[in-house]
Amino acid sequence: MRAAWVLLPALAALSAYYVYLPLPGAVSDPWKLMLLDATFRAVQQTCHLIHYLRLSHHLIVLNYLICTFDKLKSVSSEDIKITDAVFDGVEVRVFEPPAKGDESLKRSVVYIHGGGWALASARTSLYNNLCRIMAESLNAVVVSVEYRLVPKVCFPEQYHDALRATKYFLQPDVLAEYSVDPSRIAISGDSAGGNLAAAVCQQLSKDEDLTVRPKLQALIYPVLQAFDFNTPSYQQNMNMPVLPRYVMVNYWIDYINGNYELAHELLVNNHTALNVGRALSFRARLNWTALLPPSFQKSYKPVVQSTGTAAIVERLPALLDVRAVPLLADDATLARQPRTYVLTCENDVLRDDGAMYATRLQRAGVPVTLDHFHDCFHGCMIFTVWPTDFSAGVQTRNSYINLVTNFNLSQEEFVAQMKID
């Protein structure tokens, strides 16, 4: 009995130590976020143990557990027709709202889910619920792309899947089949899905054979570069829940089929040192001292190595491939992009990726709205259903839906409407 009285407080203390993380004071629902992060870490450590024992790849196990748990919380809607289809060999899930009044054509959103190019699915409830709510709130046809995942395939296959599905949907006869207005089509995605959405949008802008192109790209805390892992947001949020810096670096390594032994070299920017000739021409395009506002830069200093490891870029050319790293695109490509919405969160290593892209697009003449949330964190927009229901999720989702609702207005009307709403 005495042992139990000693053991229980000890276990409680260990549990509290494992769960507790020092968080910025402005973070929404901090204790709930700590519990979510502790759950993620415990599951990830279990998956890495399975990987170490060579029983299965840790990402396969992790994705299986996520999808199994996630499917238990699906929110249904009788008003939205949900069907699975195949667009040019790529699986998609289509959400269609019922016809309203005399409106013959609807707006549409091609949505690409996040998950580090390795996790989640268009079919799991987190994204199924998000796309259903989008279809319902926007009265829009939502096409959710089920691209193939790491480790089954690596870059550029995820990009090719997203591009093929989007181009197929943009065909006039397919749009007519789904009663979609060609002048009101958006392409969107969160995190790694935001990366794919931006890369696909850039490619579509160069395709002279297309008769229909997206009129909006809506990027939600997108990952847009692997050039500099020491931007202010990477330094500020290196240990933030959901997506600490080392996890994002590992996602990049998995995506471009690299080796985890390179993680440290990437973390200190050895792959883009001043002696890496292939990286020099891109440096100005990611110079955060010229692209970020002072409120984002704070007192952080650039980390630029004078001597690094040029062989990394030779082994992993995707690190400087604009299809993987949309922020590296030249100004001419950026000038062809449609109106853009970028949602960023203060407590997110990827905050500066989105902010730099917004600045570069704006300087290229593209109308841009940067929607920044000071109390939110990476991934929050999909966390709106119990037990992972966060006020930050509802807040960001509502702002995003409001944007897509109003994107067909003129820029002046749009800015005014956003302020009113």
C-alpha positions in Angstrom: 0.0 0.0 0.0 2.8 2.4 0.9 4.5 1.6 -2.4 1.3 2.7 -4.2 1.2 6.0 -2.4 4.8 6.6 -3.5 4.3 5.2 -7.1 1.1 7.1 -8.0 2.6 10.6 -7.2 5.7 9.7 -9.1 3.8 8.6 -12.1 1.7 11.7 -12.0 4.8 13.9 -11.8 6.4 12.0 -14.7 3.3 12.4 -16.8 3.1 16.1 -16.0 6.8 16.5 -16.9 6.2 14.7 -20.2 3.1 16.7 -21.1 4.2 20.2 -20.0 5.9 22.5 -22.5 6.7 26.1 -22.1 4.5 27.9 -24.6 4.1 31.6 -25.5 1.4 33.3 -23.5 -0.7 34.1 -26.5 -1.2 30.5 -27.7 -4.8 29.4 -27.9 -5.9 26.6 -25.5 -2.4 25.9 -24.2 -3.1 22.9 -22.0 -5.1 21.2 -24.7 -2.3 21.9 -27.1 0.2 20.3 -24.7 -1.9 17.2 -24.4 -2.3 16.9 -28.2 1.5 17.3 -28.6 2.2 14.7 -25.9 -0.1 12.3 -27.7 1.7 12.9 -31.0 5.1 12.4 -29.4 4.1 9.2 -27.7 2.7 7.8 -30.9 5.7 8.9 -33.0 8.1 7.3 -30.5 6.2 4.1 -30.7 6.3 4.2 -34.5 10.0 4.9 -34.5 10.6 1.9 -32.3 8.7 -0.3 -34.8 10.8 1.2 -37.6 14.0 0.5 -35.6 12.9 -3.1 -35.1 12.4 -3.2 -38.9 8.8 -4.3 -38.6 7.5 -1.5 -40.8 8.3 2.0 -41.9 7.4 4.4 -39.1 5.4 6.7 -41.4 3.2 3.8 -42.6 2.5 2.8 -39.0 1.9 6.4 -38.0 -0.5 7.1 -40.9 -2.4 3.8 -40.1 -2.9 4.9 -36.5 -3.9 8.5 -37.5 -6.4 7.3 -40.1 -7.8 4.6 -37.8 -8.4 7.0 -35.0 -9.6 9.8 -37.2 -12.3 7.8 -38.9 -14.1 7.4 -35.6 -15.2 11.1 -35.6 -16.7 11.7 -39.0 -19.4 14.4 -39.2 -22.1 13.6 -41.8 -24.3 15.9 -43.8 -27.4 14.8 -45.7 -27.2 18.0 -47.8 -23.8 17.3 -49.4 -23.3 14.6 -52.0 -19.9 12.9 -51.4 -18.5 10.7 -54.1 -15.1 9.1 -54.8 -13.8 9.4 -58.4 -10.6 9.0 -60.4 -9.2 12.1 -62.3 -6.5 11.0 -64.8 -5.4 8.1 -62.6 -5.6 10.1 -59.4 -8.1 9.4 -56.7 -10.3 12.3 -55.6 -13.2 12.9 -53.3 -15.8 15.3 -54.6 -18.2 17.2 -52.4 -21.3 18.6 -54.2 -23.9 20.9 -52.5 -27.5 20.8 -53.7 -28.7 23.3 -56.3 -29.8 26.6 -54.7 -32.5 28.7 -56.3 -31.8 29.7 -59.9 -28.0 29.5 -59.6 -27.0 27.2 -62.4 -23.2 27.3 -61.9 -21.3 27.0 -58.6 -17.9 28.1 -57.4 -15.3 25.4 -56.9 -12.2 24.6 -54.8 -9.5 22.1 -55.6 -8.2 21.2 -52.1 -4.9 19.4 -51.4 -4.5 18.1 -47.8 -1.5 18.5 -45.6 0.5 15.9 -43.6 4.1 16.3 -44.6 3.5 14.6 -47.9 3.3 11.4 -45.9 0.3 11.5 -43.6 -3.5 11.9 -43.6 -6.0 11.5 -46.4 -8.9 13.1 -48.2 -11.0 10.4 -46.7 -10.2 10.8 -43.1 -12.7 12.8 -41.0 -10.5 15.8 -40.3 -10.3 16.6 -44.0 -13.7 15.1 -44.9 -15.3 17.4 -42.3 -13.3 20.5 -43.5 -14.2 19.9 -47.2 -17.9 19.2 -46.3 -18.1 22.4 -44.3 -16.4 24.3 -47.2 -18.9 22.8 -49.7 -21.8 23.7 -47.5 -20.7 27.2 -46.5 -19.5 28.3 -49.9 -22.1 26.4 -51.9 -19.1 25.1 -53.8 -18.0 21.9 -55.5 -14.9 20.8 -53.6 -12.5 18.4 -55.1 -10.2 16.9 -52.5 -7.1 15.3 -54.0 -6.0 11.9 -52.7 -2.3 12.0 -53.8 0.1 9.2 -53.1 2.1 9.4 -50.0 5.7 8.9 -48.7 7.2 6.4 -48.3 5.3 4.7 -51.2 6.4 7.4 -53.5 8.6 10.5 -53.1 9.0 13.8 -54.9 8.0 14.6 -57.7 5.1 12.0 -57.6 3.0 13.9 -55.1 3.3 17.0 -57.3 2.5 15.1 -60.5 -0.6 13.6 -58.8 -1.9 17.0 -57.7 -1.1 18.5 -61.1 -2.8 15.7 -63.1 -6.0 15.8 -61.0 -6.3 19.5 -61.2 -5.7 19.7 -64.9 -8.3 17.0 -65.5 -10.9 18.9 -63.4 -10.2 22.2 -65.3 -11.3 20.7 -68.6 -14.4 22.5 -69.8 -16.5 19.3 -70.2 -15.6 18.1 -66.7 -16.5 21.5 -65.2 -19.8 21.4 -67.0 -20.4 17.9 -65.6 -20.1 19.3 -62.1 -21.9 22.6 -62.9 -18.9 24.6 -62.0 -18.4 28.3 -63.0 -15.0 28.5 -64.8 -14.5 32.0 -63.5 -14.8 31.0 -59.9 -12.3 28.2 -59.3 -9.7 28.3 -56.5 -6.8 26.0 -55.7 -6.0 25.5 -52.0 -4.2 23.4 -49.5 -2.7 23.4 -46.0 0.9 22.8 -45.0 2.4 20.3 -47.4 -0.9 20.6 -49.4 -0.2 24.3 -49.6 3.2 23.5 -51.0 1.6 21.4 -53.7 -1.1 23.9 -54.4 1.4 26.7 -55.0 3.6 24.5 -57.2 0.6 23.4 -59.3 -0.6 26.9 -59.6 2.8 28.0 -60.9 2.9 25.2 -63.5 -0.7 25.9 -64.6 0.2 29.6 -65.2 2.8 28.4 -67.7 0.6 26.0 -69.6 -0.5 27.7 -72.8 -2.9 25.0 -73.7 -5.2 25.6 -70.7 -8.4 27.5 -71.4 -9.4 27.6 -67.7 -7.1 28.4 -64.8 -7.6 29.0 -61.1 -8.6 32.5 -60.2 -7.4 32.2 -56.6 -4.8 30.3 -54.7 -5.5 30.0 -51.0 -2.5 28.7 -49.0 -2.9 27.8 -45.4 0.4 27.8 -43.4 2.2 26.5 -46.5 5.6 24.9 -46.5 7.4 26.7 -49.4 11.1 26.4 -49.0 14.0 24.1 -47.8 16.7 26.7 -48.4 16.9 28.2 -44.9 15.9 26.4 -41.7 16.9 29.3 -39.6 14.4 32.0 -40.6 13.0 33.9 -37.6 10.0 31.6 -37.3 12.1 28.5 -37.5 14.3 29.9 -34.7 11.4 31.2 -32.6 9.3 28.1 -32.9 11.8 25.4 -33.1 10.2 23.4 -30.3 6.6 24.4 -30.8 4.0 21.6 -30.6 2.6 19.8 -33.7 5.5 20.8 -35.9 8.9 21.4 -34.2 11.8 22.2 -36.5 13.5 18.8 -36.5 10.2 17.2 -37.5 9.8 19.5 -40.5 13.4 18.8 -41.6 12.6 15.1 -41.4 9.5 15.5 -43.5 11.6 17.3 -46.2 14.2 14.5 -46.1 11.4 11.9 -46.5 9.8 13.9 -49.3 13.0 14.2 -51.4 14.2 10.7 -50.6 17.2 11.8 -48.6 18.9 10.3 -45.6 18.3 11.3 -41.9 22.0 11.6 -41.5 21.8 14.8 -43.4 19.4 16.4 -40.9 22.0 18.3 -38.9 23.6 19.7 -42.1 20.2 21.0 -43.2 19.5 22.4 -39.7 22.6 24.6 -39.8 22.1 25.6 -43.5 25.2 23.8 -44.8 23.4 22.9 -48.0 23.1 26.6 -48.9 26.4 27.9 -47.7 28.2 30.7 -49.6 30.5 28.1 -51.3 27.5 26.1 -52.7 27.5 27.6 -56.2 24.1 26.2 -57.2 22.4 28.0 -54.3 23.9 31.5 -54.8 21.5 32.5 -57.6 18.5 31.8 -55.3 19.7 33.6 -52.2 18.0 36.9 -53.0 14.7 35.2 -53.5 14.7 34.0 -49.9 16.5 36.9 -48.2 14.2 37.3 -45.2 15.9 40.4 -44.0 14.4 42.1 -47.0 11.1 40.2 -47.3 9.8 40.0 -43.7 8.3 42.9 -41.7 10.3 43.9 -38.5 7.6 42.4 -36.3 8.5 39.0 -37.8 12.2 39.5 -37.9 12.4 40.6 -34.2 16.0 40.3 -33.0 16.9 37.1 -34.9 20.0 37.0 -37.1 20.6 35.2 -40.4 22.5 31.9 -40.3 24.7 31.9 -43.4 27.6 29.5 -43.5 30.7 30.6 -45.4 31.7 27.0 -46.0 29.2 24.2 -46.3 28.6 20.9 -48.1 27.9 21.3 -51.8 27.5 17.6 -52.2 24.1 17.7 -50.4 22.5 19.6 -53.3 24.2 17.3 -55.8 22.7 14.3 -54.0 19.3 16.0 -53.4 18.7 18.3 -56.3 15.0 18.7 -55.2 16.2 21.1 -52.6 16.6 23.7 -55.3 13.7 22.5 -57.6 10.9 25.0 -57.8 8.4 22.2 -58.1 9.3 21.3 -54.5 10.3 24.7 -53.4 7.8 27.3 -54.9 9.4 30.2 -53.1 12.4 29.8 -55.4 10.3 30.7 -58.5 11.5 33.7 -60.5 9.6 37.0 -60.6 8.2 36.3 -64.1 6.5 33.2 -62.8 5.2 34.9 -59.7 3.7 37.7 -61.8 1.5 35.2 -63.6 -0.1 33.9 -60.4 -3.8 34.6 -59.6 -5.0 36.6 -56.6 -3.5 35.0 -53.5 -4.6 34.4 -49.9 -1.9 33.3 -47.4 -2.9 32.3 -43.9 0.0 32.2 -41.3 0.2 31.5 -37.6 2.6 33.2 -35.2 3.5 30.0 -33.4 4.6 28.0 -36.4 8.0 27.3 -38.0 6.4 27.9 -41.4 5.1 31.4 -40.6 7.9 33.1 -42.6 7.6 30.8 -45.6 4.1 32.1 -46.2 5.0 35.7 -45.3 7.9 35.8 -47.7 5.8 34.3 -50.5 3.2 37.0 -49.9 5.8 39.7 -50.1 7.3 38.4 -53.3 3.9 37.9 -55.0 2.9 41.4 -54.0 6.1 42.9 -55.4 5.4 41.0 -58.6 2.1 42.8 -58.9 -0.2 40.1 -57.6 -3.1 41.1 -55.3 -2.3 39.4 -52.0 -4.0 39.1 -48.6 -1.8 37.9 -45.7 -4.1 36.7 -42.9 -1.9 36.4 -39.8 -3.1 34.9 -36.5 -1.1 35.8 -33.4 -2.5 33.1 -31.1 -2.7 30.2 -33.5 -0.4 27.2 -34.3 0.5 25.0 -37.2 -2.3 22.6 -38.3 -5.0 24.3 -36.2 -7.6 24.7 -39.0 -8.4 21.0 -39.1 -8.7 20.7 -35.3 -12.4 21.6 -34.9 -14.0 18.3 -33.8 -13.9 16.9 -30.2 -11.5 15.9 -28.7 -9.2 17.9 -30.9 -11.4 21.0 -31.0 -9.6 24.2 -30.7 -10.9 27.8 -30.8 -8.0 28.5 -33.1 -9.3 26.0 -35.6 -12.7 27.5 -35.8 -11.2 31.0 -36.0 -8.9 30.3 -38.9 -11.4 28.1 -40.8 -14.1 30.9 -40.6 -11.6 33.5 -41.9 -10.5 31.2 -44.7 -14.1 30.5 -45.8 -14.9 34.2 -45.7 -12.0 34.8 -48.0 -13.0 32.2 -50.6 -16.6 33.5 -50.4 -15.5 37.0 -51.4 -12.6 36.3 -53.8 -14.5 37.1 -56.9 -15.0 40.7 -55.8 -12.7 43.4 -57.0 -9.6 43.9 -54.9 -11.1 47.1 -53.3 -14.4 45.4 -52.6 -12.7 42.4 -51.3 -10.5 44.3 -48.8 -13.5 46.3 -47.6 -15.6 43.1 -47.2 -12.9 41.4 -45.2 -12.7 44.3 -42.8 -16.5 44.3 -42.4 -16.7 40.5 -41.7 
